[in-house]
Amino acid sequence: MHAQQSAIATRPLEFDPGLIRRLTASGPRYTSYPTADRFNERFAYRDYLQAVAGRRTQGSTHPLSLYVHIPFCDTVCYYCACNKIVTKNRAKAATYLSYLKREIEMQARLFAGMNQVEQLHFGGGTPTYLSDAQMDELMEHLHRSFQFAPDASGEYSIEVDPRTVSRERIHRLRGQGFNRISLGVQDYDPDVQKAVNRIQPEHETQAIIEAAREAGFRSVSIDLIYGLPRQNETTMAATLAKVIAASPDRIAIYNYAHLPHLFKPQRRIVEADLPDAETRLAMLGLCIDTLRQAGYLYIGMDHFAKPSDDLAIAQQQGRLHRNFQGYSTHADTDLVSCGVSAISAVAATYSQNVKTLDAYYEALDRNELPVVRGIRLNMDDALRRAVIQMLMCQFELSTSAIEQAYPISFADYFAPELERLRKLQADGLVSMEPGWISVTPRGRVLIRNVCMVFDRYLAPRTEGPRHSRTI
């Protein structure tokens, strides 16, 4: 790591409310670049096949990361922006599982001979909507289809709604091969929970955390959200105190994006109950300060981790990566995703599956992968993706490293961007010196603003905001 940046990384964040208030804007979270709103239907199933074939032709030995999407939920949480299906009809899950296994088989055949998996993530919806027996069946199918790295070196995670599982279920999940678990909490305050239709007593969540430790999970993560209806500094402080007492290895604190024109469940939220901008900003400052004092490191964006956690270690070693599941310790993997709406990243392409069950089943009945849209990256896309990844994950950028990887002069190619970056330098967000761009402790909270400088697709839109505020 660059010596100056190493010193910067060890200093605490500088939370400047006035600067944040002035610079916050609508912008991407950069789980990919180009972002998913740039995908198009000109990219389809056969383009994905070509990408995998190209990987084979090049003799790629990179391992794989698998993502499996389980879209079902028992109840709807009003804040949710995920692709999910709310139903109590369990027969739907059985049908879905049969088709999901077919998609997994098709992907496995494509990657035969280059199918070493080092990372697995189950998301949703609610992955534990599946029964114990269904999860057994699905995990056995995955292990027959792909070659998995040993438990000690692989990262196999699952998102869990603590309301849907028991102590016994957590032990069963560990036996099924999961070694990391992420628990959705969002907020412990009863009034906030009622406002978002997610009643979740603290003792239930705490029991699941204890069960995960008993079962030998390597990492326990808790997800929180700030900006929900009826939240304020007092309720957030109480929630943080309870979370810190539980001592999870990772904590993610997401900024609630109220986009009811895009996500129908959010229309049930009473907008008058939402905290105003000043309260949201105060809650963010409270979260950062409280977690720092509790010994957590700021990884980036909305992620915090204990210094001993693999995320923190990967960042220190320059191995941190960002993908559709957030920050990841496995940088050299292609992402193969299965299930409705799932997004894969293979070679220099992104591809997304169809978003409805009917379309998903119809594609698989035709013996085609259910790819509906995507994008093939050109050199400019790949170059800007590398720049944004470095800034998002390491808070620094070696321009000479970029010049070694791409046939450009950084100063010439990015002349307009460097001019805009100088304005952020004047605000104290970045420092620039020959060969290096470094994000300062003051700028790390506004890292999305810094990355947006290099995004050539950003442009004003007329149909309403499609991204959350950067803060």
C-alpha positions as CSV (number, residue, x, y, z in Angstrom):
1,M,0.0,0.0,0.0
2,H,1.2,3.5,-0.8
3,A,2.9,4.9,2.3
4,Q,0.8,8.1,2.5
5,Q,-2.4,6.2,2.0
6,S,-1.4,3.6,4.6
7,A,-1.2,6.5,7.1
8,I,-4.6,7.8,5.9
9,A,-6.2,4.4,6.3
10,T,-5.3,4.2,9.9
11,R,-6.8,7.6,10.8
12,P,-10.4,7.7,11.8
13,L,-13.0,9.1,9.5
14,E,-13.6,12.9,9.5
15,F,-17.3,13.4,9.6
16,D,-18.0,16.9,8.2
17,P,-21.8,17.5,8.2
18,G,-21.5,20.8,6.4
19,L,-19.5,19.3,3.5
20,I,-21.8,16.2,3.3
21,R,-24.9,18.4,3.3
22,R,-23.4,20.4,0.4
23,L,-22.2,17.5,-1.7
24,T,-24.7,14.7,-1.2
25,A,-26.4,13.8,-4.5
26,S,-28.2,10.9,-6.2
27,G,-25.7,8.3,-7.4
28,P,-24.8,4.6,-7.9
29,R,-23.5,2.3,-5.2
30,Y,-21.1,0.8,-7.8
31,T,-21.7,-2.9,-7.1
32,S,-20.9,-3.0,-10.8
33,Y,-19.6,-0.7,-13.5
34,P,-21.3,-0.1,-15.8
35,T,-24.2,-0.1,-13.4
36,A,-27.3,-2.3,-13.9
37,D,-29.4,0.6,-15.3
38,R,-27.0,0.5,-18.4
39,F,-27.8,-3.2,-19.2
40,N,-29.8,-3.7,-22.4
41,E,-31.7,-6.5,-24.1
42,R,-29.4,-6.6,-27.1
43,F,-27.2,-8.7,-24.8
44,A,-28.9,-12.1,-24.4
45,Y,-28.4,-15.8,-23.8
46,R,-26.0,-16.5,-26.7
47,D,-23.8,-13.5,-25.7
48,Y,-23.4,-15.1,-22.3
49,L,-22.4,-18.4,-23.9
50,Q,-19.7,-16.6,-25.9
51,A,-18.4,-15.0,-22.7
52,V,-18.0,-18.4,-21.1
53,A,-16.5,-19.9,-24.2
54,G,-14.0,-17.0,-24.3
55,R,-13.0,-17.8,-20.7
56,R,-12.3,-21.4,-21.7
57,T,-10.3,-20.4,-24.8
58,Q,-8.2,-18.1,-22.7
59,G,-7.5,-21.0,-20.3
60,S,-8.8,-19.1,-17.3
61,T,-7.9,-20.6,-14.0
62,H,-9.8,-18.1,-11.9
63,P,-12.1,-19.6,-9.3
64,L,-15.8,-19.0,-9.3
65,S,-18.2,-17.2,-7.0
66,L,-21.8,-18.5,-7.0
67,Y,-24.9,-16.5,-6.1
68,V,-28.2,-18.2,-5.6
69,H,-31.4,-16.2,-5.4
70,I,-34.4,-17.4,-3.4
71,P,-37.1,-14.9,-4.0
72,F,-39.8,-16.0,-1.5
73,C,-40.9,-14.3,1.7
74,D,-43.7,-14.9,4.2
75,T,-44.5,-11.3,4.7
76,V,-43.5,-8.0,3.0
77,C,-41.2,-5.5,4.7
78,Y,-42.3,-2.1,3.4
79,Y,-38.8,-0.7,2.9
80,C,-37.7,-3.6,0.8
81,A,-36.3,-3.0,-2.7
82,C,-35.3,-6.6,-3.4
83,N,-36.8,-8.8,-6.1
84,K,-39.1,-11.0,-4.0
85,I,-42.4,-12.9,-4.1
86,V,-44.5,-12.7,-0.9
87,T,-46.5,-15.9,-0.5
88,K,-47.5,-18.5,2.1
89,N,-48.0,-21.1,-0.7
90,R,-45.0,-23.4,-0.1
91,A,-45.7,-25.3,-3.3
92,K,-44.4,-22.4,-5.3
93,A,-41.0,-22.9,-3.7
94,A,-41.0,-26.6,-4.6
95,T,-41.6,-25.7,-8.3
96,Y,-39.0,-23.0,-8.2
97,L,-36.4,-25.3,-6.7
98,S,-36.9,-27.9,-9.5
99,Y,-36.2,-25.2,-12.1
100,L,-33.4,-23.7,-10.2
101,K,-31.6,-27.0,-10.1
102,R,-32.0,-27.2,-13.9
103,E,-30.3,-23.8,-14.3
104,I,-27.5,-24.9,-12.0
105,E,-27.0,-28.0,-14.1
106,M,-26.8,-25.9,-17.3
107,Q,-24.3,-23.6,-15.7
108,A,-22.2,-26.5,-14.4
109,R,-22.0,-28.0,-17.9
110,L,-20.8,-24.7,-19.3
111,F,-18.0,-24.4,-16.6
112,A,-17.0,-28.1,-16.7
113,G,-13.3,-28.4,-16.0
114,M,-13.1,-24.8,-14.6
115,N,-15.6,-25.0,-11.9
116,Q,-13.7,-24.5,-8.6
117,V,-15.9,-22.5,-6.3
118,E,-14.4,-20.3,-3.5
119,Q,-17.4,-18.3,-2.6
120,L,-21.1,-18.9,-2.3
121,H,-23.9,-16.5,-1.3
122,F,-27.6,-17.2,-0.8
123,G,-29.7,-14.1,-1.0
124,G,-33.4,-13.2,-1.5
125,G,-36.1,-12.8,-0.6
126,T,-35.6,-15.1,2.3
127,P,-33.3,-18.0,1.6
128,T,-34.5,-19.8,4.7
129,Y,-38.0,-19.9,3.2
130,L,-36.8,-23.2,1.9
131,S,-37.3,-26.1,4.4
132,D,-34.4,-28.0,5.9
133,A,-35.0,-30.9,3.4
134,Q,-35.2,-28.5,0.4
135,M,-31.9,-26.8,1.5
136,D,-30.3,-30.2,1.9
137,E,-31.4,-31.1,-1.6
138,L,-30.2,-27.8,-3.1
139,M,-26.8,-27.8,-1.4
140,E,-26.2,-31.5,-2.4
141,H,-27.1,-30.5,-6.0
142,L,-24.6,-27.6,-5.9
143,H,-21.8,-29.8,-4.6
144,R,-22.5,-32.5,-7.3
145,S,-22.4,-29.8,-9.9
146,F,-19.4,-27.7,-8.9
147,Q,-16.1,-28.4,-7.0
148,F,-16.0,-26.4,-3.8
149,A,-12.9,-25.3,-1.9
150,P,-12.5,-26.6,1.6
151,D,-14.4,-25.0,4.4
152,A,-11.3,-23.3,5.8
153,S,-10.5,-21.4,2.6
154,G,-14.0,-20.9,1.1
155,E,-16.5,-18.2,2.0
156,Y,-20.0,-19.7,2.0
157,S,-22.6,-17.3,3.3
158,I,-26.4,-17.0,3.6
159,E,-28.8,-14.2,4.5
160,V,-31.2,-15.1,7.3
161,D,-34.3,-13.5,8.6
162,P,-34.1,-14.3,12.4
163,R,-37.9,-14.5,12.6
164,T,-37.9,-17.6,10.3
165,V,-35.3,-19.8,11.9
166,S,-34.7,-21.7,15.1
167,R,-31.5,-22.6,17.0
168,E,-31.7,-26.1,15.4
169,R,-32.1,-24.6,11.9
170,I,-28.9,-22.6,12.4
171,H,-27.0,-25.7,13.3
172,R,-28.4,-27.4,10.3
173,L,-27.3,-24.6,8.0
174,R,-23.7,-25.0,9.3
175,G,-23.9,-28.7,8.6
176,Q,-25.1,-27.9,5.1
177,G,-21.8,-26.1,4.5
178,F,-22.5,-22.4,5.3
179,N,-19.7,-20.8,7.3
180,R,-20.9,-17.1,7.3
181,I,-24.3,-15.8,8.2
182,S,-25.9,-12.4,7.7
183,L,-28.9,-11.4,9.9
184,G,-31.4,-8.7,8.9
185,V,-32.2,-6.6,11.8
186,Q,-32.7,-3.1,10.4
187,D,-33.8,-1.5,13.7
188,Y,-34.8,-2.8,17.2
189,D,-37.2,0.0,18.1
190,P,-40.8,-1.4,18.2
191,D,-42.4,1.8,16.7
192,V,-40.0,1.7,13.7
193,Q,-40.6,-2.1,13.3
194,K,-44.3,-1.5,13.2
195,A,-43.9,1.3,10.6
196,V,-42.1,-1.0,8.2
197,N,-44.1,-4.2,9.0
198,R,-41.2,-6.1,10.5
199,I,-41.8,-7.1,14.1
200,Q,-38.6,-8.7,15.4
201,P,-38.0,-8.8,19.1
202,E,-34.4,-8.4,20.2
203,H,-34.3,-11.7,22.1
204,E,-35.2,-13.7,19.0
205,T,-32.3,-12.2,17.1
206,Q,-29.9,-12.6,20.0
207,A,-30.8,-16.3,20.2
208,I,-29.9,-16.8,16.6
209,I,-26.5,-15.0,17.0
210,E,-25.7,-17.2,19.9
211,A,-26.8,-20.3,17.9
212,A,-24.5,-19.3,15.0
213,R,-21.5,-19.1,17.4
214,E,-22.4,-22.4,19.0
215,A,-22.6,-23.9,15.5
216,G,-19.1,-22.7,14.5
217,F,-19.9,-20.0,11.9
218,R,-16.7,-18.1,11.2
219,S,-18.5,-14.7,10.8
220,V,-21.7,-13.2,11.9
221,S,-23.0,-10.0,10.2
222,I,-25.9,-7.7,11.1
223,D,-27.6,-5.4,8.7
224,L,-29.1,-2.1,9.8
225,I,-30.9,0.7,8.0
226,Y,-31.0,4.4,8.8
227,G,-33.6,6.7,7.5
228,L,-36.6,4.5,8.2
229,P,-39.9,6.0,9.4
230,R,-40.1,7.0,13.1
231,Q,-36.3,6.7,13.5
232,N,-34.3,9.4,15.3
233,E,-31.0,9.7,17.0
234,T,-32.4,8.3,20.3
235,T,-33.9,5.2,18.7
236,M,-30.7,4.6,16.6
237,A,-28.5,5.0,19.7
238,A,-30.5,2.3,21.5
239,T,-30.3,0.0,18.5
240,L,-26.6,0.5,18.1
241,A,-26.0,-0.3,21.8
242,K,-27.9,-3.6,21.5
243,V,-26.0,-4.5,18.3
244,I,-22.6,-3.7,19.7
245,A,-23.4,-5.8,22.8
246,A,-24.0,-8.7,20.5
247,S,-20.5,-8.1,19.1
248,P,-21.0,-9.2,15.4
249,D,-18.0,-9.5,13.2
250,R,-19.4,-7.2,10.6
251,I,-22.1,-4.5,10.6
252,A,-23.7,-3.0,7.5
253,I,-25.6,0.2,7.9
254,Y,-27.6,1.1,4.8
255,N,-29.1,4.4,3.9
256,Y,-32.8,3.8,3.2
257,A,-33.6,4.9,-0.4
258,H,-37.3,5.9,-0.6
259,L,-38.2,5.3,-4.2
260,P,-41.9,4.4,-4.2
261,H,-42.1,5.0,-7.9
262,L,-39.8,2.0,-8.4
263,F,-40.7,-0.3,-5.4
264,K,-44.4,-0.8,-4.7
265,P,-44.0,-1.9,-1.1
266,Q,-42.5,1.5,-0.2
267,R,-45.9,3.1,-1.0
268,R,-47.2,1.7,2.2
269,I,-44.7,3.9,4.2
270,V,-46.2,7.1,5.6
271,E,-43.8,9.7,4.2
272,A,-44.6,12.1,7.0
273,D,-43.0,9.6,9.4
274,L,-39.6,9.6,7.5
275,P,-36.8,11.5,9.3
276,D,-35.7,14.7,7.6
277,A,-32.3,15.2,6.0
278,E,-30.8,16.7,9.1
279,T,-31.9,13.8,11.3
280,R,-30.6,11.3,8.8
281,L,-27.3,13.0,8.7
282,A,-27.1,13.1,12.5
283,M,-27.9,9.4,12.6
284,L,-25.1,8.6,10.2
285,G,-22.7,10.6,12.2
286,L,-23.8,8.8,15.4
287,C,-23.4,5.4,13.7
288,I,-19.8,6.2,12.5
289,D,-18.7,7.6,15.8
290,T,-20.3,4.9,17.9
291,L,-18.9,2.0,15.9
292,R,-15.5,3.5,15.7
293,Q,-15.5,3.9,19.5
294,A,-16.6,0.2,19.8
295,G,-13.5,-0.8,17.8
296,Y,-15.0,-1.4,14.3
297,L,-13.1,-0.3,11.2
298,Y,-14.8,1.5,8.4
299,I,-14.4,-0.7,5.3
300,G,-16.2,1.6,2.9
301,M,-19.7,2.7,1.9
302,D,-21.9,1.2,4.6
303,H,-19.7,-1.6,5.9
304,F,-17.8,-1.9,9.2
305,A,-15.8,-4.8,10.5
306,K,-13.7,-5.9,13.4
307,P,-9.9,-5.6,12.7
308,S,-9.6,-9.4,12.9
309,D,-12.3,-9.9,10.2
310,D,-11.4,-11.2,6.8
311,L,-12.9,-8.0,5.2
312,A,-10.5,-5.8,7.2
313,I,-7.6,-8.0,6.5
314,A,-8.3,-8.1,2.7
315,Q,-8.5,-4.4,2.6
316,Q,-5.1,-4.0,4.4
317,Q,-3.6,-6.5,1.9
318,G,-5.1,-4.8,-1.1
319,R,-7.3,-7.8,-1.9
320,L,-10.7,-6.3,-1.3
321,H,-13.3,-6.5,-4.1
322,R,-16.8,-5.1,-4.7
323,N,-19.6,-7.0,-6.4
324,F,-23.4,-7.3,-6.3
325,Q,-23.3,-8.7,-2.7
326,G,-21.2,-5.7,-1.5
327,Y,-17.6,-5.9,-0.4
328,S,-15.9,-9.3,-0.9
329,T,-12.6,-10.9,0.0
330,H,-12.4,-12.8,-3.3
331,A,-11.2,-10.5,-6.1
332,D,-10.1,-13.0,-8.8
333,T,-13.5,-14.7,-9.3
334,D,-16.1,-14.7,-12.0
335,L,-19.6,-14.5,-10.5
336,V,-22.1,-17.0,-11.7
337,S,-25.6,-16.3,-10.5
338,C,-28.7,-18.5,-10.6
339,G,-32.4,-17.7,-10.0
340,V,-34.8,-15.0,-11.0
341,S,-33.3,-11.5,-11.5
342,A,-29.8,-12.8,-10.6
343,I,-26.8,-11.0,-12.1
344,S,-23.7,-12.7,-13.3
345,A,-20.3,-11.2,-14.1
346,V,-18.2,-13.4,-16.4
347,A,-15.1,-12.2,-18.2
348,A,-15.9,-8.8,-19.6
349,T,-19.7,-9.1,-19.4
350,Y,-22.6,-8.6,-17.0
351,S,-25.8,-10.6,-17.6
352,Q,-29.1,-10.5,-15.7
353,N,-31.8,-13.2,-15.6
354,V,-35.5,-12.5,-16.2
355,K,-37.4,-11.1,-13.2
356,T,-40.7,-13.2,-13.2
357,L,-41.2,-16.8,-12.4
358,D,-43.2,-17.4,-15.6
359,A,-40.5,-16.0,-17.8
360,Y,-37.9,-17.9,-15.8
361,Y,-39.7,-21.2,-16.2
362,E,-40.4,-20.6,-20.0
363,A,-36.7,-20.0,-20.7
364,L,-35.6,-23.2,-18.9
365,D,-38.3,-25.2,-20.6
366,R,-36.6,-24.2,-23.9
367,N,-33.3,-25.4,-22.5
368,E,-32.0,-21.9,-22.5
369,L,-30.4,-20.0,-19.6
370,P,-32.9,-17.3,-18.6
371,V,-30.7,-14.3,-19.5
372,V,-32.7,-11.3,-20.6
373,R,-30.3,-8.5,-20.7
374,G,-26.7,-7.5,-20.0
375,I,-23.7,-5.6,-21.4
376,R,-20.4,-6.5,-22.9
377,L,-17.7,-4.2,-21.6
378,N,-15.5,-2.3,-24.0
379,M,-12.0,-1.1,-23.1
380,D,-13.2,2.2,-21.7
381,D,-15.8,0.3,-19.5
382,A,-13.1,-2.1,-18.2
383,L,-10.7,0.8,-17.6
384,R,-13.2,2.8,-15.6
385,R,-14.3,-0.3,-13.7
386,A,-10.7,-0.8,-12.6
387,V,-10.4,2.8,-11.5
388,I,-13.7,2.7,-9.5
389,Q,-12.9,-0.6,-7.9
390,M,-9.6,0.7,-6.6
391,L,-11.2,3.8,-5.2
392,M,-14.1,2.0,-3.6
393,C,-12.0,-0.8,-2.1
394,Q,-8.6,0.7,-1.3
395,F,-9.4,4.5,-1.2
396,E,-6.4,5.0,-3.4
397,L,-5.4,4.7,-7.1
398,S,-2.0,4.2,-8.6
399,T,-2.1,5.9,-12.0
400,S,1.0,4.1,-13.1
401,A,-0.6,0.7,-12.3
402,I,-3.5,1.7,-14.6
403,E,-1.1,2.8,-17.3
404,Q,0.7,-0.6,-17.1
405,A,-2.6,-2.5,-17.5
406,Y,-4.1,-0.3,-20.2
407,P,-2.6,1.5,-23.3
408,I,-3.3,5.0,-22.1
409,S,-1.6,8.1,-20.5
410,F,-3.8,8.6,-17.4
411,A,-3.3,12.4,-17.4
412,D,-4.4,12.6,-21.1
413,Y,-7.2,10.1,-21.1
414,F,-8.8,11.4,-17.9
415,A,-8.0,15.1,-18.4
416,P,-11.7,16.2,-17.9
417,E,-12.1,13.9,-14.9
418,L,-8.9,15.1,-13.3
419,E,-10.2,18.7,-13.6
420,R,-13.4,17.7,-11.8
421,L,-11.3,15.8,-9.2
422,R,-9.4,19.0,-8.5
423,K,-12.7,20.6,-7.2
424,L,-13.0,17.7,-4.8
425,Q,-9.4,18.2,-3.8
426,A,-10.2,21.8,-3.0
427,D,-13.0,20.4,-0.7
428,G,-10.6,18.1,1.0
429,L,-12.0,14.8,-0.3
430,V,-9.0,13.7,-2.2
431,S,-5.2,14.3,-2.4
432,M,-3.4,14.2,-5.7
433,E,0.3,13.8,-6.3
434,P,2.4,12.4,-9.1
435,G,1.3,8.8,-9.7
436,W,-1.3,8.7,-7.0
437,I,-4.9,9.7,-6.2
438,S,-5.8,9.1,-2.5
439,V,-9.2,9.6,-0.8
440,T,-8.8,11.4,2.5
441,P,-10.4,10.5,5.8
442,R,-12.9,13.4,5.1
443,G,-13.6,12.0,1.6
444,R,-14.1,8.3,2.5
445,V,-17.7,8.9,3.6
446,L,-18.3,10.5,0.2
447,I,-16.5,7.8,-1.8
448,R,-19.5,7.5,-4.2
449,N,-19.0,11.2,-5.1
450,V,-15.4,10.6,-5.9
451,C,-16.2,7.5,-8.1
452,M,-19.0,9.4,-9.9
453,V,-16.3,11.6,-11.4
454,F,-15.1,8.6,-13.5
455,D,-18.6,7.4,-14.5
456,R,-19.2,8.4,-18.2
457,Y,-22.8,7.1,-18.2
458,L,-24.1,9.5,-15.5
459,A,-26.5,12.0,-17.0
460,P,-29.7,13.8,-15.9
461,R,-32.8,11.7,-16.1
462,T,-36.4,12.9,-16.4
463,E,-38.4,10.0,-15.0
464,G,-37.3,10.5,-11.4
465,P,-34.3,9.4,-9.4
466,R,-33.0,5.8,-9.9
467,H,-30.3,5.9,-7.3
468,S,-30.1,6.5,-3.6
469,R,-28.5,9.6,-2.2
470,T,-24.8,9.3,-1.7
471,I,-25.4,10.1,2.0
